[in-house]
Amino acid sequence: MNCFKSAKIKGVKIAIATTLLTQIFTVALPTTWKSVMPSAIALPGQRPDRVMDWIKTNPALQPAVGERLLVRKSDTPSRRFQFQASVVLPGIAVIKPSDTNLIRSEQIGFFDIVNGVTRSRLEEALRSIYGPSIMRDYATAKRIYAYPTAEMVQRSQGKNASAILSALQGELRQGKKYGYWVELLQNGKGSANSGQITVFELESLPKLEQELTNREKR
């Protein structure tokens, strides 16, 4: 999606960036956004049609025509944002045969070579999209698992070891309402260029924790 339009004023061509993309990439909310801060009404465990309606009217997402459960925004290949609601469980993709009509996870993702991606940026995006109630649940959530562990870092330094063992940094949190999975991919220069935060049902927490801990043994 091209998020830049041009206008000619007295013969001078002025580039005008759309307000939303600037807000998403800088995660600096103007007053107008704060006045329409959403209260999340469509979350994992609800039907796709309800989630699609919520995405359509969410002031922070503003999907393009034709976008339903997947919203993408980008001004250049080096800066991208994505929001996706999915019927699959978080982690290794699994769909419960009897529950294909329910959303099981919702993920916010950034890829930004220009400005980088930080945990605070992901958290601000969470607040902007879901509102204060979900942000409070996230902020007070119990940390269940964090990585890389000391063992993973040690193994990553071995001969022929995969650097991904220590490059992936993240944690699982257990809130009162939902589970949260935060993950950043470090670029080896002390920062990250990509990251994601996933909201999911609490019943999926044991599955995801087991999958992540299994990384330590690979």
Residue pairs with C-beta under 8 A, 6 or more apart in sequence:
1 64
1 72
1 73
1 74
2 75
3 17
3 18
3 20
3 21
3 73
3 74
3 75
4 15
4 16
4 17
4 18
4 75
5 15
5 16
5 18
6 13
6 14
6 15
6 16
7 13
7 14
7 16
8 14
17 75
19 30
20 62
20 73
21 73
21 74
21 75
21 81
23 29
23 30
23 33
23 60
23 128
24 60
24 73
24 81
24 125
25 75
25 79
25 81
25 112
25 115
26 115
27 121
27 124
27 125
27 128
29 124
29 128
33 59
33 60
33 128
36 59
37 128
37 131
37 132
38 58
38 59
38 60
38 129
38 130
38 131
39 131
39 132
39 133
40 54
40 129
40 130
40 131
40 133
40 134
41 50
41 54
42 50
42 51
42 53
42 54
42 55
42 85
42 103
43 51
43 103
43 106
43 130
43 134
43 178
43 199
44 102
44 103
44 104
44 105
44 106
44 178
44 199
44 200
44 201
45 102
45 103
45 104
45 201
46 102
46 103
47 101
47 102
47 103
48 69
48 85
48 87
48 101
48 102
48 103
51 69
51 85
51 103
51 106
52 68
52 69
55 61
55 63
55 67
55 68
55 69
55 71
55 83
55 85
56 63
58 129
60 125
60 128
60 129
61 71
61 83
61 129
63 71
64 71
69 84
69 85
69 86
69 103
70 82
70 83
70 84
70 85
71 82
71 83
71 84
72 80
72 81
72 82
73 80
73 81
73 82
74 80
74 81
76 114
78 111
78 112
78 113
78 114
79 111
79 112
79 113
79 114
79 115
80 110
80 111
80 112
81 109
81 110
82 107
82 108
82 109
82 110
83 106
83 107
83 108
83 109
83 129
84 106
84 107
84 109
85 103
85 105
85 106
86 103
86 104
86 105
86 106
86 107
87 95
87 99
87 100
87 101
87 102
87 103
87 104
88 94
88 95
88 104
88 105
89 95
89 96
89 104
89 105
89 200
89 204
89 207
89 208
90 104
90 105
90 107
90 179
90 181
90 198
90 200
90 204
90 208
91 181
91 204
91 207
91 208
91 211
91 212
92 211
94 207
96 104
104 200
104 201
104 204
105 198
105 199
105 200
105 201
105 204
106 198
106 199
106 200
107 196
107 197
107 198
107 199
108 122
108 125
108 126
108 129
108 196
108 197
108 198
109 194
109 195
109 196
110 117
110 121
110 122
110 125
110 194
110 195
110 196
111 117
111 193
111 194
112 193
112 194
113 193
116 191
116 192
116 193
117 184
117 192
117 193
117 194
117 195
118 184
118 191
118 192
118 195
119 182
119 184
119 195
121 195
122 182
122 184
122 195
122 196
122 197
123 135
123 138
123 197
125 197
126 134
126 135
126 138
126 197
126 199
127 134
127 135
130 199
134 177
134 178
134 199
137 175
137 176
137 177
137 178
138 173
138 175
138 180
140 175
140 176
141 173
141 174
141 175
141 176
141 179
141 180
142 173
142 174
142 175
143 171
143 172
143 173
144 171
144 172
144 173
144 174
144 205
144 209
145 171
145 172
145 209
145 212
145 213
146 170
146 171
146 172
147 168
147 169
147 170
147 171
147 212
147 215
147 216
148 156
148 165
148 166
148 168
148 169
149 216
151 216
152 165
152 166
152 215
152 216
153 165
153 166
155 161
155 165
156 162
156 163
156 164
156 165
156 166
156 167
157 166
163 188
165 215
166 186
167 185
167 186
167 187
167 188
168 183
168 184
168 185
168 186
169 183
169 184
169 185
169 186
169 192
170 181
170 182
170 183
170 184
170 212
171 181
171 182
172 179
172 180
172 181
172 205
172 208
172 209
172 212
173 179
173 180
173 181
173 182
174 202
174 205
175 202
177 202
178 199
178 200
178 201
178 202
179 199
179 200
179 201
179 202
179 204
179 205
179 208
180 197
180 198
180 199
180 200
181 196
181 197
181 198
181 200
181 208
182 195
182 196
182 197
183 195
183 196
183 197
184 192
184 194
184 195
185 192
185 193
185 194
185 195
186 192
187 193
200 208
